[in-house]
Amino acid sequence: MNIGLIAHDSKKKLMQNFCIAYSSIMSKHTVYATETTGRLVEEVTNLNVIKFHAGHMGGDTQLAATIEQNQMDLVIFLRDPLTKKSHEPDSANIERLCDMHNIPLATNLATAEVLIRSLERGDMDFREAYK
């Protein structure tokens, strides 16, 4: 399965900690991320992350394109709803595309944990029918 990772600046440390905690699950799948998020995840885990451009350089658009082509199976977008800066990715397009293609999307840590554990149990196998 393909897992997409993206995080606003204030949530990047949280993304690193999440990936440390669940690296054993994530290592069995293909992980994609925007450049900075992917580099930070690689620094603290043994995960091999396929990196798009940085979010402000179009990485969020590249991730959105893979979602639009129905190539992602799970997206974790840890966003900061209170202090989003103008250079940070907008979650609205990613949310809309995930809804259109029935791709599970987590926008906070609690939902990310539920989805990653579901992936481990095989609950995401339904995604194969959508490809």
C-alpha positions, 0 to 999 in steps of 0.5 A: 500500500502507498502511504502519503505523508504531509505536515505543516511546520508546527506538526513536523516533530509530531510526524517524526514521533508518529513515524518512529512509533509506527515505523515497523508497520510503515516499513512494509509499505511504500511511503511518500512525503513532501521533501522536508517532511520526508527528510525529517522522517528519514532522519529518525527512522529507517524508512525509505521515503519517496520525496516530492518537492517541498510543500511550498515548492509544489510538493503538495500539488504532486501529492494531490496528483497521485491522489487524483490518479488514485495511487495513494491508499492512505494519507496522513496530513498533520495540519495546524488549523490555528496557525497556518502560514501562507507558504504551507500547503492547503489541506482543502484540495487534498481532503476533497481528492481523498473524499472523491477517491475513497482514500482514508485521510487523517488530519490529526494524530488520533485518526492517524493512529487508528488508520495505521493500526487498521492498515496493520490488521488488513482493514485497508485491503478494500483499497485494492477494489478502487484501483 
